[in-house]
Amino acid sequence: MSPLLQVDGLSKFYGQRIGCAEVSFDLYPGEVMGIVGESGSGKSTLLNCMAGHLPPDAGRVMFDTRADGMRDTVTMSEPERRMLGRTDWAFVHQHARDGLRMNVSAGGNVGERLMAVGARHYGDIRAQAIDWLGRVEIAEDRIDDRPRQFSGGMQQRLQIARNLVTGPRLVFMDEPTGGLDVSVQARLLDLLRGLVREMGLSAIIVTHDLAVVRLLADRLMVMKDGHVVETGLTDQVLDDPQHAYSQLLVSSVLQV
């Protein structure tokens, strides 16, 4: 099987400070990669460089496009990268408000993404919006409500529906359960796990919560000071961490 995504030597610097340095890995279709580390470890910088939100200073992000095979998304034109972000890629923000149009209805938020890839039939768009609201456990009678009328957990589920309605192959997630109550987190994680399996999604998840990666990720990268210090199968890294920093991360959770 060929990789869906190949990250090669990705680096980002802020003056003398390292955002991320020389990060390389392959991601395969249907695989979920978790990236963990404390605040300032470089995990969000890495995610934003991979997703095209930040220009890296060095390295490549090769993606297996449907039309042209492997392309370096770093050197793509802005219109090409925008189209990729509407079709094969999706980005789930930690704060749902960053990924939603707050003055547009729930149905409109989902429908907008469909319209961005050429859908024009109002009845079909609304039907797909209703279907996706149902899949993320939002009742059909809330379709015309604005996101600000929703709870934090519902806003996050709406953001997921907006992202997944076009059937992307790769989803970037930045602390998708951050800031939510524990019970709401658990429900959202169950939903995400079901959707990832059902749709055969590849995903890259940045989080400080080891329970999140334990549940969702096949493989795990541990970052410290912009560098990847350990990588491997999720259970392997969490149950038998080799690097001193990984051991510290895992033990700090166990002691809570």
N, C-alpha and C positions, 0 to 999 in steps of 0.2 A: 504493500500500500504506500502511495506517495504522500508526503506531508501536504496539509492544507496551507500551513503557514511555516515559513522558515525565518527566524530572527537571527541575524548574523552580525556580531560585534557592535550592537546598538549602544551608543554612548550619548550622554547629555551632560553638559557642564554649565554651572552658573558661576562664572568667574573662576575662582579657585575651588569652589565647592563642587563635589561630584553629585550629579543627579542620579545617573546610572552609568556603569562603565563596562564595556566589552561583554554585554549580555548576548548569549547565543543559545537557541534551542529550536527544536522542531515540534510542531503541533499537528496531530493527525486527525482526519475526519472522525467526528463523534467523541473526541477526547476533551476532557476538562482539565485545565492546568490551574492550580492554585498558586498564588504568590503571597507570601506572608513575611512579616517583619514589623518592627515597632515603627512608630511615627518617625519620619525622616530617613527611613531605610532606603528609599528610592523606588518603592513599589508603584506608587501612583505616577511618578515621573515616567517610569518604564511603560506603564499602561497607556499613558497619554501619548508617548512617542510612537508606540505600536499602532494606536488608533488614529494617528494623523492629527491629533489636537496640538501636539508640540513638535517642532522640527528638531530631529536629532542632530548632533554635531558630527556623528560618524555612524556607519553601519547601514544595514539593509533590512527591510521588512518585505520578504517575498510572499506573495499570496497567489494561490492557484485560481486565477479568474476563470469564469465560465467560457469567455470568448477567446482569450489569448494565452491561457496557461499561466505559468509563473511570471508575475510582474512585480517589480520593486515599487511598492506603494509610496516610498519616500520620494521617488523621482516622478511620480504621476503628476499630471496637471491637476489643478484644484477642481475643475469640473468633473474629471474622472474620479477623483477621490470622494467628492460629494455624492456621486451616483453610487459608488461602492457603499458608502455609508447609509444609503437609502434601501439598498437591495441585499447584498450578501453580508454586510456588516451591521451590527447594532451595538449601541452603547447604553448601558443601564447605569445611571448616576446614583451616587449615594443619596442625594437629596432629590426626590422625585420632581420637585419644582424646577430643577435644572433641565429635566428631560421632557417636560410637559408644557403645553400652551395653556396657562392658567385661566385665560379669558375665553377659551374655546370649550365646548361641551365634551363630555367623555367620549361620545360617539365621534365627534369631530376630531378629537386627538388621534383616534385610531384611523379614521377615514383620511386624514391629511397625508399620512404615510402612504396609503394606497394611491391617492391622487398624485403623489410625487413620483410614482413609477408608472403613471399613465392611466389609472382607473378613472372612468368618467361617468359610469351609470350609477345614478344616485341610489336606486333600489339595491343594487349589488353591493355598493359600498356600505350602506346601512346594515344590510344583512350580515356582511362579514364583520362589521363592528359589533353587532349584537352577539354573533357567535364567539368572538374573541373576548368580549366582556364576560360572557358565561364561562369561558375557559379559565379566566383568572378570578372567578367567583364574585363577579359584580353583577347585580340583578339587572335585567333588561329595563326595568322602569327607572333606572338611574342614568340611562343613555344620554338624556338631555341636560343632566346636572353638570355644573362646572366642577373642576377638580378641587377648588377651594372648599366645596361642600363635603368633601370626602375626608376620612381619617388618613393619618400618615401611611398606614398599611395599605389602605385602598388606593391611595395615590401611587404607591410603589407598584401595586398590581396593575394599575392602569398604564403606568410607564412601560411595564413589561409587555402588556398587550400591544401598545403602540409600536414597540420595537420588533415584536415577533410576527406581526400580521403579514409582513411581506416575505416570510420564510427565509430569514438570513441563514447563512451557514456558519457564521462566527459571531459570537456575542462577547463583548468586553463588559465586565461588571466591576464597578468601583465601590467596594463596601456596600453591597446591595441590601444588607440587613442592618446597617449602621443606624443608630438613633431610634430604632424601633423597640417596643416592649418585648420581653422575652417570649410571651405567648404569641405575639404577632410575628416575631422572627421565625418561630417554629412553623407556623402556618405558611409563611412565605417560602421557607426553605423546602418544605414538602411540595409546594406548587412548582418551584423552580426545578427540583429534581425530576418531577414527573414530566415537565415540558422538555427538559434536556433529553430525557430518554425517548419520549414520544416522537420528537422531531429530529432526533439524531444530531443534535447541535454540538458543535465545538464551542468551547467557551474558555475565557481566561478571566479568573476571578481574583481580584485583589482584596485582601481582608486582613485584619489583625486577629480575627476570631478563628482559632484552630478548630472549633466545633463545626464551623461553616465548611471549611475545606475537608474535614473528615467526612462530612455528609455528601459533598458535591464533587470533589476533585479526584481524578484518577492519579495525577502526578502533582508534585509539590516542589516549588522553589522557595528557598529561604534567603532573604536579602538582608544585608547589613552594610550601612555606609555606601550604598550604591552598587555593591557587588553581590553576586550570587555566591553564597558560601556553602550551600548544600542543595542537592536536587535528587529526586528519586520518587518511587511509588509513595503515595500519601501515607498509607499505613506503615510502611517501612520507615519513613522519616519520622513520623510521630511516635512510633513505638520503640524505635532504636536509633535516635538521632546521633550522628557521628561528630558533627562540628560542635564546639563548645557553646557557640551562640545558639544553635538549634536546641541543644540540651537545656540551656537557660530558658528559652521561650517555652518549651514543653513543661519544664519543672515549675515555672511560675504559674502556669494554668492549673497544674495538679495541686498546687498548694492553696489555691483560692478556695 
